[in-house]
Amino acid sequence: MRLPDWNPSRPGRLRPCRTAGALAVASPRRHAVRRLVRLHELAHEDVRVPAENLIGEEGEGFIYQMKQFQHERFAIIPIAYVSASDIIKLTIEHLGERIVFGKPLLTKQALRHRLAGWQAETAALRALAYQITGMKNKGLDVTREVTMGKLLAGGLMRRVTDGCIQMFGGTGFMNESLITRYWRDARAISVAGGADEVMAEVLSRL
Ligand SMILES: Cc1cc2nc3c(=O)[nH]c(=O)nc-3n(C[C@H](O)[C@H](O)[C@H](O)COP(=O)(O)OP(=O)(O)OC[C@H]3O[C@@H](n4cnc5c(N)ncnc54)[C@H](O)[C@@H]3O)c2cc1C
């Protein structure tokens, strides 16, 4: 079996699974975000799962995955508002220390107003997370609120990280700079767990 990036001169990159001959696991791929997470390409060909290894009911896998997504999307909301809050704090500290023409950059009203807007959005997302938690505790259906929260989380993180890396100027492009890592990692929120467009589509159908 060959994976799309299979390289015949480096056959060691393809490692067939010991327990199922038809499942191939490629070596980890280099990727842009969350570098501590290893991503592998998988290829399945005529995979047969022994009956005793079946999890749940046959044919229900997609439904199980959709239910799992609700938990994953809910978990992303606090990740987003806590990260956004940290990023804004980091940026305020930087602007306070960075002196340009004799004054800290934090004295620039245009920058402070942008940061204030993101702080307001971050607080709103946090409030939504608490609303969802309250609804969950009452056993209510939170599909709509979780979908909204996931959609808002992706947009907020993209705006905050893009805007804050701008305020770091050239320093923001240094790999050792924490803002650079936030900027890279934040981008995944609009895709992982369901893309923003898919969230909007789900919402429009509810
Ligand atoms: C960092 C990271 C970690 C991940 N971790 C996991 C994991 O642990 N487990 C796991 O199973 N998966 C994981 N994923 C996969 C993730 O769930 C999918 O990447 C995501 O659901 C998007 O699916 P896709 O990559 O197949 O994109 P595609 O379906 O190919 O979509 C590509 C793009 O097309 C657009 N699009 C897609 N559908 C629509 C639509 N209906 N209307 C309009 N536009 C649309 C969106 O912009 C989307 O980003 C991870 C992804 C990332 C980036």
The ligand as a Tripos MOL2 file, in Angstrom:
@<TRIPOS>MOLECULE
LIG
   53    58     1     0     0
SMALL
NO_CHARGES

@<TRIPOS>ATOM
      1 C1         -4.3670   21.1450   14.4430 C.3       1 LIG1
      2 C2         -5.4160   20.1500   14.0480 C.ar      1 LIG1
      3 C3         -5.7020   19.0960   14.8870 C.ar      1 LIG1
      4 C4         -6.6600   18.1580   14.5190 C.ar      1 LIG1
      5 N1         -6.9040   17.1160   15.3550 N.ar      1 LIG1
      6 C5         -7.7640   16.1530   14.9950 C.ar      1 LIG1
      7 C6         -7.9990   15.0270   15.8220 C.ar      1 LIG1
      8 O1         -7.4270   14.9170   16.9040 O.2       1 LIG1
      9 N2         -8.8580   14.0760   15.3960 N.ar      1 LIG1
     10 C7         -9.5090   14.1680   14.2220 C.ar      1 LIG1
     11 O2        -10.2860   13.2750   13.8740 O.2       1 LIG1
     12 N3         -9.3120   15.2250   13.3990 N.ar      1 LIG1
     13 C8         -8.4610   16.2110   13.7620 C.ar      1 LIG1
     14 N4         -8.2740   17.2930   12.9320 N.ar      1 LIG1
     15 C9         -8.9820   17.3260   11.6620 C.3       1 LIG1
     16 C10       -10.0720   18.3890   11.6370 C.3       1 LIG1
     17 O3        -11.2430   17.9660   12.3170 O.3       1 LIG1
     18 C11       -10.3740   18.6690   10.1470 C.3       1 LIG1
     19 O4         -9.1700   19.2060    9.5790 O.3       1 LIG1
     20 C12       -11.5140   19.6690   10.0000 C.3       1 LIG1
     21 O5        -12.7560   19.1100   10.4200 O.3       1 LIG1
     22 C13       -11.6770   20.1080    8.5220 C.3       1 LIG1
     23 O6        -11.8080   18.9940    7.7120 O.3       1 LIG1
     24 P1        -10.8130   18.7860    6.4710 P.3       1 LIG1
     25 O7         -9.3890   18.9920    6.9240 O.co2     1 LIG1
     26 O8        -11.1710   17.4870    5.8680 O.co2     1 LIG1
     27 O9        -11.1360   19.9950    5.5070 O.3       1 LIG1
     28 P2        -12.0910   19.9750    4.2430 P.3       1 LIG1
     29 O10       -13.3580   19.2570    4.5490 O.co2     1 LIG1
     30 O11       -11.2860   19.5390    3.0590 O.co2     1 LIG1
     31 O12       -12.4330   21.5200    4.1130 O.3       1 LIG1
     32 C14       -11.4350   22.4590    3.6870 C.3       1 LIG1
     33 C15       -11.9910   23.8560    3.8450 C.3       1 LIG1
     34 O13       -13.1280   23.9930    2.9740 O.3       1 LIG1
     35 C16       -14.0950   24.8250    3.5980 C.3       1 LIG1
     36 N5        -15.3380   24.0420    3.7750 N.ar      1 LIG1
     37 C17       -15.4780   22.7640    4.1490 C.ar      1 LIG1
     38 N6        -16.7840   22.4000    4.2050 N.ar      1 LIG1
     39 C18       -17.4860   23.5000    3.8410 C.ar      1 LIG1
     40 C19       -18.8730   23.7820    3.6840 C.ar      1 LIG1
     41 N7        -19.8240   22.8730    3.9610 N.pl3     1 LIG1
     42 N8        -19.2300   25.0300    3.2740 N.ar      1 LIG1
     43 C20       -18.2950   25.9700    2.9970 C.ar      1 LIG1
     44 N9        -16.9650   25.7660    3.1370 N.ar      1 LIG1
     45 C21       -16.5690   24.5520    3.5490 C.ar      1 LIG1
     46 C22       -13.5180   25.2560    4.9410 C.3       1 LIG1
     47 O14       -12.8650   26.4980    4.7960 O.3       1 LIG1
     48 C23       -12.5160   24.1760    5.2370 C.3       1 LIG1
     49 O15       -11.4690   24.5940    6.1280 O.3       1 LIG1
     50 C24        -7.3410   18.2660   13.2860 C.ar      1 LIG1
     51 C25        -7.0630   19.3640   12.4510 C.ar      1 LIG1
     52 C26        -6.1130   20.2930   12.8320 C.ar      1 LIG1
     53 C27        -5.8390   21.4550   11.8910 C.3       1 LIG1
@<TRIPOS>BOND
     1     1     2 1
     2     2     3 ar
     3     2    52 ar
     4     3     4 ar
     5     4     5 ar
     6     4    50 ar
     7     5     6 ar
     8     6     7 ar
     9     6    13 1
    10     7     8 2
    11     7     9 ar
    12     9    10 ar
    13    10    11 2
    14    10    12 ar
    15    12    13 ar
    16    13    14 ar
    17    14    15 1
    18    14    50 ar
    19    15    16 1
    20    16    17 1
    21    16    18 1
    22    18    19 1
    23    18    20 1
    24    20    21 1
    25    20    22 1
    26    22    23 1
    27    23    24 1
    28    24    25 2
    29    24    26 1
    30    24    27 1
    31    27    28 1
    32    28    29 2
    33    28    30 1
    34    28    31 1
    35    31    32 1
    36    32    33 1
    37    33    34 1
    38    33    48 1
    39    34    35 1
    40    35    36 1
    41    35    46 1
    42    36    37 ar
    43    36    45 ar
    44    37    38 ar
    45    38    39 ar
    46    39    40 ar
    47    39    45 ar
    48    40    41 1
    49    40    42 ar
    50    42    43 ar
    51    43    44 ar
    52    44    45 ar
    53    46    47 1
    54    46    48 1
    55    48    49 1
    56    50    51 ar
    57    51    52 ar
    58    52    53 1
@<TRIPOS>SUBSTRUCTURE
     1 LIG1         1 GROUP 0 **** ****
